[in-house]
Amino acid sequence: MLPQIDIKPDPSDTLAMEISEVIHKVSTMSGHEIWTSVADTVIKWGLKVLAALLIYLAGAWLIRRIRKMLRKVFTRRKVEPSLTSFIISFVNISLTVLLFVVVVTILGVPASTFAALLAAGGLAVGMALSGTLQNFAGGVMILLFKPFKVGDYIEAGGYSGTVDAINITSTQIHTPDNKIVFLPNGNLANNSIQNNTASDIRRVEWNIGISYGDDVGKGIELLQKYLGEDSRVLKGPEAPDAPFAALSQLGDSAIVLTARAWTHGTDYWGLFYDINRKIYEDFPKQGLSFPFPQLDVHVRNVQD
């Protein structure tokens, strides 16, 4: 038996009291009892560590299998690559955190304590990264509902351009003059987006002003002729409506003729520009003029 040690700590010092109790207990034990206690403790913790290690190895193997299975399923169903990467990463992180909680709990750390730490950390991170989290949520919505895809020409946030990449927090587009613009996904998810290439066909519209007194019928006839002769204009079952031309407005300085036609999205601008040029070159030859804005001013002399 070990010699007894008499220690009287301050009763208000809880830690000192606990240490004193342990020392007193050990001092009253024989050498055999001490070795037995140490052996029991080592075996107890050894079994816990072994169980935690086995659980970790099995969990890590299972997480890898789940990742591979999800990747195969998404590839087979041709899911958007960005969405595939996001879901797999999210599942991997979630399962890894869950596995860590299980392992720590097996080692003796209370799960409630660990959950409280996670909640506090999550709250702090959430407050610090509120804008990023909004963009993150917007990216998830875009990837799920697909208002546009890579290669589409969109107008949003005051910019227009072709979509190059859809990332988790932002969407990258390049403008017609080849500038690269990154649009926050949070703004895209909460505001209007105009997708100009979502449909294979688009309607082209022209509004042409001619002078009062010009032959309106002649102008309409010429517009219908231009549209009828151009092979890029869709006709018959391909087009929702037949090519159209009519007098649409009596303006302050001009009579406005409107023409509409359907074409494939790839031919939109080519058709628009070519018909504009025909109108500019041919209308004056046919006696139709393009008036400038004008204002008639009548001056009256007021007699005293």
Secondary structure as UniProt FT lines:
FT   TURN            11..12
FT   HELIX           14..27
FT   HELIX           31..76
FT   TURN            77..78
FT   HELIX           81..106
FT   TURN            107..108
FT   HELIX           111..128
FT   HELIX           130..145
FT   TURN            150..151
FT   STRAND          153..156
FT   TURN            157..158
FT   STRAND          159..166
FT   STRAND          170..174
FT   TURN            176..177
FT   STRAND          180..184
FT   HELIX           185..190
FT   STRAND          194..195
FT   TURN            196..197
FT   STRAND          201..210
FT   TURN            212..213
FT   HELIX           216..229
FT   TURN            231..232
FT   HELIX           236..238
FT   STRAND          244..250
FT   STRAND          255..264
FT   HELIX           265..267
FT   HELIX           268..282
FT   HELIX           284..286
//
